[in-house]
Amino acid sequence: MAAEFIYTCYKLARFYPPDRTVLEDISLSFYPGAKIGVIGSNGSGKSSLLRIMAGVDDGYTGEARLTPGFTVGLLEQEPQLDASKDVLGNVMDGV
């Protein structure tokens, strides 16, 4: 029996006006428990991909689907911190 993917991206694309394409025709699938690294040069779309996967960015074309019952956490590079929380509390907001 094949393992079910917990997240799938199909023909994903992200464009920033006026003429910046950072993701084009990206198709990915992730198995439960997989450890995934996203590497690339500055401005290549790494953060855009992660923001789409976390459901923070909806300005894309294509399909991005998370299997029900799972979550995607995102801690931004420059997060807006909640001063009423300690470090752990702020990090947990991203999870």
BELKAZI-V346597 format. One record per backbone hydrogen bond with DSSP energy under -1.0 kcal/mol. CO is the residue of the C=O (numbers start at 1). NH is the residue of the N-H. If there is no record, write none. Layout:
# BELKAZI-V346597
{{CO/NH} {CO/NH}}
This chain:
# BELKAZI-V346597
{{6/67} {7/30} {8/65} {9/28} {10/63} {12/26} {13/61} {14/22} {14/23} {16/20} {20/16} {23/14} {26/12} {28/9} {30/6} {30/7} {31/34} {41/44} {45/49} {46/50} {47/51} {48/52} {49/53} {50/54} {51/56} {51/57} {52/55} {61/13} {63/10} {65/8} {67/70} {82/85} {86/90} {87/91} {88/92} {89/93} {91/94} {94/74}}
